[in-house]
Amino acid sequence: MRIAIAGGKTKADFLIRSLLGKKHRLVVINDDPAYCGYLSRTHGIPVVQGDACKRYVLDDAEIDGFDILIALRPLDADNLVICQTAKRLYHVRKTVAVVANPKNVAVFQKLGVNTAISATWMVAEMIEQASTVESLVSSLSVEHGRLVLTELLVEPGAPAAGRRIMELPLGENIVISCILRGVDMLAPQGKTVIQPRDKLLVLCAPERQEHVIRVVTGEGKEHEK
């Protein structure tokens, strides 16, 4: 996919590494000249210096027809403008925005932003969903609640530790999308062996989350609903 990332520093750097590992084509827009230089040198991708709220900067980025634009600027108003402009004028299929004010999540969605992410809202969701499950590091609803992305820590002695992914009884329509191992990020395959202290990013339907937690960590309810 063709993906544009507007703004951000640490978040942008992490996303770039992740998306390049999945072979996506990227263009980055950032108003910090020094950081633009760092991103260009580090990742070897097109980097456009400028304010992504300005149309001429988006023109320079050549994002017309892109699959996704991700807005990471610190101001919610900026991210809304960037997303709306990308969709209306550049025919970007989907937009994602980080929002500082959790109240803006619903507002952004009503105004056409496909996905609005608030760290505060994510923490509230995590507390509600994790409750007593210590190995559930974080959980994020996506696609308007139809899917959930769960990050699970594999403790030593957990059912998944030392087993190949193909050996886990996960069932259909459950995908381990990424393994975080120390500072490395791995694209998992069926033969990949899960090691203690790995963090797994698992995508599934909300009603299958408890099953996933039990299979990977051994925690959760004794019987699946």
Residue, then its C-alpha position, 0 to 999 in steps of 0.5 A: m500500500r501507499i501510505a503518507i505519514a504527516g507529522g510526529k517524531t517518535k511515533a513517526d519513526f516507529l511507524i515507518r520502521s513497522l510499515l517498511g518491514k511490511k513492504h509498504r511504500l511511504v512518503v513522510i511530511n514533517d515541518d522539522p528540517a533536522y528531523c526530516g534529514y534524520l528520517s531520510r538518512t535512516h530510512g531512505i524514503p521520500v521526506v517532504q519538509g513543510d506544514a502538512c496543513k498547507r496544500y502546496v506541501l501536500d502537492d509536493a508530497e504527491i499523495d493523490g490516490f494514496d491508500i492511507l494517510i496518518a496524521l500525527r501532529p500534536l494539535d487535533a485541529d491540524n490533524l483534522v484539516i490534514c485528513q479532510t484535505a487528503k480525502r477531499l482533494y487528494h482522494v486518499r482512501k482512508t485517514v487515521a488521526v491521533v487526537a489529544n482530546p479523547k472527546n474528539v474521537a467521535v467528532f473526528q469520525k463524524l467529520g469523515v476521519n476513518t480512524a481517530i486514536s486517543a491515548t487516553w481513550m485507549v488506556a480507558e479501554m485497556i483497563e476495562q478490557a484487561s481487568t484481572v489479566e496481567s499479561l494483556v499489555s494493551s488492547l485497541s478496538v479497530e474498524h468501529g469495534r468489529l475487530v480488536l488488536t491485542e498486545l500479549l506478553v508471553e511469560p516464561g511457562a505460558p502455553a505459547a512459550g517455546r511453541r511454533i505459531m502453527e502449533l497454537p490452537l487459535g482457530e480461524n480468523i485470528v492473526i498474529s500480526c507481529i512479534l516484538r522481541g526486545v528491540d526487534m520486530l518480527a513478521p511471524q510465520g507458521k514455523t516461528v517459535i514464540q519465546p518467553r518475554d515476546k510480545l504478540l500483536v493479535l488481531c481477532a473479533p472481540e468475542r474471540q479475545e478471551h480465547v486468544i488470551r487463554v491460548v497464549t498466556g494461560e490466563g483468563k476465564e476457565h471456560e470460553k463463553 
